[in-house]
Amino acid sequence: PKAYAKKFANRKIIEFDDKISISETVNIAYALRTDLRNNSGYTMEECQVSTSDKLNKILQDDCATEIEALVFGLWTDDGIFASIINALVAANEKLTNLKAIFIGDTKNSEWISPIAPSNLSRILEAYPNLEVLQVCGSNRYQEYVWLKFTPPLTHKNLKALIVESGGLSHQSINHICKLELPALEYLELWLGSDYYGGDSSISDLMPIISGAFPKLKYLGLRNSGYSNNIAFAIANSSIIENLVELDLSIGTLNDDGAKALLDCPVINSLDTLNISNNNVSNMMIQRLEQLEIEVVSD
């Protein structure tokens, strides 16, 4: 079962207690969340205020300027996501040492409703020293794009961008591809299904596969309904030469896509190929395991 993350951005996650002053910040990520079990009688507005109150209280701590990482838990109400972004942007002069942000850490007993449109370019603008940005959410309604990066901008220090989604729209992917991220080494996108707004296709990913982010070491194109097309495109590109890990897990990859990777002339440049939770046959997995790389195929 999915539980809350225990680590984020190589930092131990500690639940923030507004009754206790912060005593340490190095290699620590503080989690701010509202627990359904403790707030079952709250209205949506009260839960949203509770989340905002926790951020306000952590900003009042004498050590706020030393905080390195923050994790926000979401479980319902599409307004909470936008309110967190607004609060973070307003707090940028206080959170001067913030390097990592995760919005949307949940466990199985919680759920995330469709999220209102949110512009993460505002976070990148407010925190030029940010190194890790992770968000989790989905959009079941086609009339708007839940995740935006507008306007396109340059961020010199972002090393990792993770978007976990039940459905990532082609507009969101296009926004990401237009970002200038010269330091980006880790890119993980959960593409999702049409039911949750995941209407992208291989053409939307081609800028990434063609080298839009030249320092990439990890590329995760996960939770996809067109994993074979991704495999075909990657097998015919030069991106593998620079990657340490290619992650196509939780998708629809079958033997056709797996064979394209197997026959790729530079596939052994990888350290790891993750094709777990796909539709690849045992016979094809055995062939892939003859490569000079680690193949994850659970």
Rosetta blueprint (number, residue, H / E / L):
1 P L
2 K L
3 A L
4 Y L
5 A L
6 K L
7 K E
8 F E
9 A L
10 N L
11 R E
12 K E
13 I E
14 I E
15 E E
16 F L
17 D L
18 D L
19 K L
20 I L
21 S L
22 I L
23 S L
24 E L
25 T L
26 V L
27 N L
28 I E
29 A E
30 Y E
31 A E
32 L E
33 R L
34 T L
35 D L
36 L H
37 R H
38 N H
39 N L
40 S L
41 G L
42 Y L
43 T L
44 M H
45 E H
46 E H
47 C H
48 Q H
49 V H
50 S H
51 T H
52 S H
53 D H
54 K H
55 L H
56 N H
57 K H
58 I H
59 L H
60 Q L
61 D L
62 D L
63 C L
64 A H
65 T H
66 E H
67 I L
68 E L
69 A E
70 L E
71 V E
72 F E
73 G L
74 L L
75 W L
76 T L
77 D L
78 D L
79 G H
80 I H
81 F H
82 A H
83 S H
84 I H
85 I H
86 N H
87 A H
88 L H
89 V H
90 A H
91 A L
92 N L
93 E L
94 K L
95 L L
96 T L
97 N L
98 L L
99 K L
100 A E
101 I E
102 F E
103 I E
104 G L
105 D L
106 T L
107 K L
108 N L
109 S L
110 E L
111 W L
112 I L
113 S L
114 P L
115 I L
116 A L
117 P L
118 S E
119 N E
120 L L
121 S H
122 R H
123 I H
124 L H
125 E H
126 A H
127 Y L
128 P L
129 N L
130 L L
131 E L
132 V E
133 L E
134 Q E
135 V E
136 C E
137 G E
138 S L
139 N L
140 R L
141 Y L
142 Q L
143 E L
144 Y L
145 V L
146 W L
147 L E
148 K E
149 F L
150 T L
151 P L
152 P L
153 L L
154 T E
155 H L
156 K L
157 N L
158 L L
159 K L
160 A E
161 L E
162 I E
163 V E
164 E E
165 S E
166 G L
167 G E
168 L L
169 S L
170 H H
171 Q H
172 S H
173 I H
174 N H
175 H H
176 I H
177 C H
178 K L
179 L L
180 E E
181 L L
182 P L
183 A L
184 L L
185 E L
186 Y E
187 L E
188 E E
189 L E
190 W E
191 L E
192 G E
193 S L
194 D H
195 Y H
196 Y H
197 G L
198 G L
199 D L
200 S L
201 S L
202 I H
203 S H
204 D H
205 L H
206 M H
207 P H
208 I H
209 I H
210 S L
211 G L
212 A L
213 F L
214 P L
215 K L
216 L L
217 K L
218 Y E
219 L E
220 G E
221 L E
222 R E
223 N E
224 S E
225 G L
226 Y L
227 S H
228 N H
229 N H
230 I H
231 A H
232 F H
233 A H
234 I H
235 A H
236 N L
237 S L
238 S L
239 I H
240 I H
241 E H
242 N H
243 L L
244 V L
245 E E
246 L E
247 D E
248 L L
249 S L
250 I L
251 G L
252 T L
253 L L
254 N L
255 D H
256 D H
257 G H
258 A H
259 K H
260 A H
261 L H
262 L H
263 D L
264 C L
265 P L
266 V L
267 I H
268 N H
269 S H
270 L L
271 D L
272 T E
273 L E
274 N E
275 I L
276 S L
277 N L
278 N L
279 N L
280 V L
281 S L
282 N H
283 M H
284 M H
285 I H
286 Q H
287 R H
288 L H
289 E L
290 Q L
291 L L
292 E L
293 I L
294 E E
295 V E
296 V E
297 S L
298 D L
